Amino acid sequence: MAVVVQKFGGSSVASPERREKVLHKVLALRAANTDIVVVVSAMGRQGDPYATDTLISLLKQAGTVDKRDLDIMMACGEIMSAAIMASTLRRAGIKTIALTGWQAGIVTDNTYGDARIITVETDYLKSLLATGVVPVVAGFQGASDGGEITTLGRGGSDTTAAAIGVALAAQCIEIYTDVEGIMTADPRIVPEARVLEALDYSEVFQMASQGSKVIHPRAVELAMQRNIPLIIKSTFSDAPGTTITNTVLYEQKRGKYVTAVAHITRVAQVMIETPGDDGSIEYDIFHRLADAGVSVDLINVSPDEKKFIITEDAADSASEALKDLGVDVTIRSGCAKISVIGAGMRGMPGVMAKVVAALREAQVRILQTSDSHLTISVLTDEQDLERATKALHRHFKLGTE
């Protein structure tokens, strides 16, 4: 029998009324004679009593926070969600069982707070499915070989669903959220943004990496390894959503080589003057930042100047790491990174010219750029984010079919 993994986010399981919507999705799939594994996130969002951020705040109020204790605490939200969701399914006559991540066979490395899945031991899950049971798995968590509870980082429930789907050779992995699919831009910024019917794994990976928050990049990587379709849907409607595979034919996209616009806020630009650098200062800069745990992006390097961006939260750490280099270091906060994304951009001339034209028309100053085969990213002042995003979306005609 075919297996489908259904993952439901925190907003989908936040209240009894919303859990009824989840129940209807599971019942509809059961009626199609399909084996199902359900993966759930913690209930609600920050401020809700059992949301992950609420649990973190509760622990911090008690005193000094240890990373191991923090993972134990954070894992509780998904476990409660799994137990309650299993009870909801059981009331409707569905044979079910709630499982923690480690009971579901998820084995991770020893990194607290951002663990990587090493393997998924599927014997128990397969035995449950063989007897008609619907496992409800707590997402975002696993355990190391030594039995230490670990969590998978923000968006980790998506990763849980993808890892289980790959391990079970699932027919597809359905990611349910409160939006009807992946959109051409953030609809809070661009009201005319529309849902994309189909996307390539590589496009979605770039979109997720460049700020779109619909699915975690690790989940895309995992599904891509086995070519298992990911389908992003709304728990609260019957819209078909966005299907992510590697079979999208871009020549059928009616000439649209740009697919979407994504953005990241609260970034800072670091500018370092290095007149006549022979490479020694360049080495010191990036070596020191790595030792300080500062991640860099949008990197432009020349003998006389180094430019890159970091998160605003890392600005103090970066400043401290670079303070005695003997060169001028300027850190400019209040920036935003905006990216146009599309697999059809590969080898297409004139895309950068259109980006520049759109931003010039919107009177948005470009502070820095970077590109790959699938993306062109620009750095702007954060106050220009809305105008820039709307201009790019309009210029590439993303709001129309």
N, C-alpha and C positions, 0 to 999 in steps of 0.2 A: 504494500500500500504506500502511496506517496506521502511524504512528510512535509509539512509546512511549519516554519517557525514564525510565530506572531509575537512581536515585541510591542508593549504598550508603555508610553511615557508617563511621567508623573502627573501631568494634567489629565490623562485618560483614566487614572485610577483614584483621583483625588476625593471623590464623593460617591455615595451609594448610587445616585442617578447616573453618574458617569460610568461606574462599574457595570451598570445594566447595559450600557452601550457596548462595553467590552464583551459582555456575555453574549449579546446578539451576534457579534462578529465571530466568536468561537462557535456558537450554535450553527451559524450559516456554513462554516467550513466543515463542521461535523456532518451536516446534511449531505455534503458532497463526498462523503466516505473517505475522508482524509485524516491521517494521523497528525496530531498537533502537539507542539511544544510551545507553551506560553512563557514569555520572559517579561518581567515587570520592573519598572523603576520605583523609587520611593514615592510615596503619595504627596502630590502637591509640589509647591515651590516655596522659596524662602518666605518665612512667616507662618506657613502652615505647620501644625504641631509635629508632624513626623517627616517633614522634608529634610534632605541631607544637610542643608545649610542651618536649619534649626538645631539639628543634633550636634553639629560642629559648635555652634554658639553655646549650647548647653554644656558641652565638655569644657570649653574655654573658660566658662564662668567658675568652674571648679578649681582652676589653678593652672600650673604648667602643663602643656599638652605634649605628650609623647607620641611619636608617629605610629608606633604599634597600637597604642590605645586608641588613637584617632581612627585607624582602620577598623578596629573592632566596633567602635561607636558608629561609624558611617555605614557599616554593613547592616546595621539594625533596621534602617529605613526600608531597604528592599526586602528584608526578611519579613517584616510586618506586612508589607504590601503583598508578598506572595501568599502568606497565610490567609489574609482577608480575601484576596482574589480567588483562592482555591475554595474557600467557604461559599463565595458567591456562585461559583460553577457547580459546586456540590448541591446547593439548594435547587438548582435547575435539573438535577438528575444526572449530571456528568460525573463519571468516575475520575477522580483527580487526586493529586497529592502535591503539597507545597514542598519545595526543595531549596536549600541554600545553594550558593554557587558551588561549594565544594562537594555537597551531596550529589549535585548534578555532574560531577566529574571534572570540574574546571581546575586544572593544575597551573599555577603561575610561578614566576620567579619570586625572589625575596624582596622586591622593591615595594616598600609601603607607599601608598598613595598614588602610584602610577605603575602598577605591576603589568607585566606582559604575560599573556597566556602561552604556556609551553605546549600543552596538549589538552584535549578533552577526552576523558575516558568514558566511553559511551555504553558500556555493557549494561549499567543500571537503567539508563534512559531507554535503551532498546528493549529491555525486558518489560518496562512499564508500558511502552507503546504496543508491544505484542499482546498485552492483555487488555487493551482498550482504554488505558489510563491517559489522562491529559496532565503531564507534569507542568506545574507552575513554578518557574525557576526565578529566584532572586537574582536580578542582574547586577552588574557593576562590581562583582566580587568573585574570589576564588580562594585557594589556599596553596601554599608552597608544599614541596615534597615533605618538609618537616612539620607540616600541619599548621603553619602560621597563616592567620587570616589576612588577606590582602585585598585592596580595592584597585580598580583599573583606571582611575582618573575620570575627569569630567566626560560625560557621554559614554561611560563604560558599559551601560546596559545595551547600547547598540553593538558594541564589541562582543558582549556575551551572546547576543542573538546570532551574530554572524559566525562566531566560532562554533556554536552548537549546530547551526545550519550546515556549515562546511563539514563538520565531523560526522553528521548524519546523512550527508549527501542529499540535502533537502531539495525539494522541487523549487522552492523559492523562500525568501525571507521577507516577511511583511513588517514594515516599521510603521506603527500607528502613532500619530501625534495630533496636535490641534490645528494643523494646516492641511490643505488638500493636496499637497505635493511640493516639489521643489520649484521655486519661482524664479523668474528672470532677474529679480532684484528684491530687496527687502520691501514688502508692501507698505510698511510704516513710513518709508521714505518716498517710494514711487508707487502711488495708488494704482496706476495702470499696469503694474507688474502682473504677469500671468503665469499660470502653472504650466510647466513643461511636461509634455506627454512621455518623452523618452530621452534618456541621456546615456552617454558612455561612461564606464567606470572612471576613466582618466579625467573626464570633465568634472564629475562629481567629487573626486578626490581633490582636485584643484579648488573647487568651490568651497568644500569643507575646510581646506587648509587656509583659504583666503578670507574666511570669516563667516560664510554661510553656516548656520547652526542646525540645519535639519538632520544631519547624520554625522557621526564621528568618522574621521578619515581612516582609522584602523579598521572599522567595520567594512568600509569599501575595499581596502586592501585584501582583507580576508576573503570576501565574496569573490573578488576578481581572480584569486588564485585558482578557484574551481569553477569559475564562470557560472555562479549561482545568481539568478536575478534577485535584485533588491527592489522592493516596491514600497514607495513612501506614500502613505494614505492618511486620511483623517478618520479618527475614531467616530466622529460626529456627523459624517455624511457618507453617501454611497458613491462619491466621486471616484473615478478609476485611479487617480493618483499619478505618480511618476514612476516608470519602470526603468531600472538601471541595469544595463547589460553591456556586452562588448560588441553588439551586432547592429548598433544604430548606423544607418547609411547616411552619411553627411551630404552626399550629392543629392539626396532627396529633401534637403532642408531649405529648398527654394533660395539658395544663395546666401543664407545667413551663416556666416562663418564665425560670428560671435554669438554665444549662447546666453550669457548672463553677466551681470555686474555684481561683484561682492565687495565687502569692505571690512576693515578692522579699525577700531578706534582706540584711543588712549595709547598711542605709540609716541615715541620720542626719536628725533633724528640726532645722531651723533656725527659731528664734523671735526676731523682732526687734520690740522695742517702739518705736513711732513716734507718740507722742501728738500728735494734731492735725495729722498730715502732710497737706500740701496737694498731694502728688504728687511733690514734688521729691526727697524721700528715697527714695520708691518707685523713681523713675527711676534714682537713683544705685546702689541695691542691685542691680538686675537688670542694669544696664549694666556694673558692676564684675565681677559674676559671669560675664557673657558674655565680657568681656575676659580673665578668668582661665581660661576654658575649662571652667567648672563648669556642668553641666546640672542644671536644677531640675525638680521634678515635684510633684504633689499641692499645688498652689499655692492658698493662701487669703490674700486681701488685703483689709484694711479700713484706714480712716484711722489707727487706733491700733495696729495690729499686722499684721505680715506673717509668714506661716508657709509653709514648703515643705520638701521633702525633697531630699537629695542622697545620693550614694553615700558610704559611710564613707571610702573612699579619697580623696574630694575634700574632706574636712573641713578639712584643714590649708590647702589653697588657698583655700577659702571664708573661713576665719577671717582669713587674711592680707589678702584682698581687702576685707573689711568692717571691718578693725580701727580705722580712724580716721574712721568715719562720725559719731561723736558720739552714738550711740544704743546701748542695751543689746542685745547679740547673745548668744543662748544656743544652743549646738549640743548636741543630745542624741543620743548614739550608741546602738547596740544596739537598733535598731527594725526592724520588718518591715512591709511593705505587703501587705495581703491583699485580694483583689478577687473579688467575685462577678460572673459574666459571663453574659450571655444576650441574644440579639436579641429574645426575647419579652418582655423587661423594658420595652421602649419603650412609654411611656404607661400602664404598669401601676401603679396606686396600691398602697401598702402594702409595697413591697419593702424600703425603708429601715427601716420599723417591724420587719420580720422580722429584718433584720440586727442591729438594736439588741437585739431580744429574745433572739436566739441568743447574742450575746456577753455580754449581761447574765447569762443562765442559766449561761454558762461562766465567769463572773466574770473577764471580760477587759475591761480598761479601753481605751476608744477615745480615742486622742490627737488624731486629726484625721480628716477625711473629704473625699472628693471623688467626683464622679459624672459620668457621661455617659449617653447613651441606652442604651448597652450594658453599662455597668459601674457598680458602686458599690465604691469602694476605701476601706479603713480603715487607719489606722496604729496599730500596737500595739507594746508591748515585744516584742522577739524571743523572749524566754523564754515568751511566751504564744502563739507561733505555732501550735504543735501543737494546743493546746486550742481556739483560735479556728477553725482550719481544720476540725477535726473537728466542731465545733458547727455551723458554717455548712453543711457538707456534709450533716449529719444533719437540720438544720432544714428545708432545702430538698429533702429526700428524694432526693438525687442518686445514692444507692447502689442504687436500685431502678429497674426499667424504667418 
